Amino acid sequence: MTFQYIISSCLLWFLLLLLPFAGNAQSNAGQAESNGGQTVAGVRKIKDLVIYKDARFYSSFPSVVRKQDGELLVAFRRAPDRTIFGEKGNMHVDPNSYLVMVRSADGETWTAEPELLYAHPFGGSQDPCLLQLRNGTLLCASYGWAFVRPDGIPNLKKPVFQAGPATFLGGYLLRSTDGGDSWEPPVYPPQVPVEKHYNAYGIPLPAYNRGALYEGADGRIYWAVAATDTSGRTSVHMLISDDEGRNWQYTSPVAADEKVAFNETSVYETPKGDVVAFLRTAGFDDQACIARSKDGGKTFGKWESMGFRGHPLNALRLPDNRVLLTYGYRHPPFGIRARILNAECTDFETAPEIILREDGGNGDIGYTWPVQLDKHRVLVVYYFNKDNKTRYIAGTILEID
């Protein structure tokens, strides 16, 4: 059976509907996969891993942190594989979509059963985005969807964003001060000024995004969030927290355009203090884009194409201050790719592309998140499928000179 993408004109990156797959229930935590892929000088692929896989569940959108004690946490969104109920396929929104996580001491062997990170009381949650602060505090940004019954939808305060049976709730953040053993109640960020929607509760839609937050050298936390204006296009904007994620202030637009939509953005601060946004686009041939601020996120210069395709992007500072930029490649041959940029992220057009793998079953893969294992090894986490079957959490270990 072929799969079909049903895309919203406003928030296309949230939905991939009718993605059928089959397979028997299985658990393969820590199982090694193939060892193919392409390398460039100084970069060697060690192995691919299955971090979590169970054919009863649709597992996707991971993030990873390495705690101060060396333990690794991978958080991801898990929902039922709807084919076990006789349904034809799966959606990226689901009323039983929860945030869960697995743990590892070495990046190769992972706990088999995920533990619950958070279950939203009014709907399904998506895309847990982890950040560890220098003091050890963990943040997890996410967003949710409520499944309002048909008799309630006409009574919602308009406009709302409706995706099939789901009404968008907007974003929230969780905080943990004990290494992820427990999480404080959600923090709800403000609405971006240009955002036109209300959420299912009838309040202005809280800011949201899928992408990496970043703690700057001065302790401020940068969060690039998306918003939909009256034109129906999404743009990206900067929120900053001065108190470890408890409160957020709007500072500036990051990227907006009359024809190109921007969303799912990761943010990074260079050694010289530039704040760099790595942007996913829509309506621009899947071009990866970049925007830069030279004044601490107060203003951003004109966005520009990076000269290659792939999304979403995620940046990791390597021990020598170079930047490992990873991304999913959702075109044949489907897979995971990367580039190593200089410290200030200015050579993106000439940095050679590294193919980590190209054995994906279709475009429903990616959402990479890299983490340093030791001085020379990096683990890149993402979700994957083979032959359009079970969606699962995978990883690739690289050795980088």
Secondary structure, DSSP 8 states (H G I E B T S, - for coil): --------SS-GGG--------------TTEE--------TTEEEEEEEEEE--TTEEEEEEEEEE-TTS-EEEEEEEEE-GGGGT-S---S--TT-EEEEEEESSSSSB-SS-EEEE--TTSEEEEEEEEE-TTS-EEEEEEEEE---TTTGGGS-S-B-EETTEEEEEEEEEEESSTTSS----B-----TT---B-TTSSB---B--S--EE-TTS-EEEEEEEE-TTS-EEEEEEEESSTTSS-EEEEEEE--SS-EEEEEEEEE-TT--EEEEEEEESSTTEEEEEEESSTTS-----EEEEEE-EEEEEEE-TTS-EEEEEEE-SSS-EEEEEEE-TTS--TTTS-EEEEE---SSSS-EEEEEEE-SSSEEEEEEEE-STT---EEEEEEEEE-
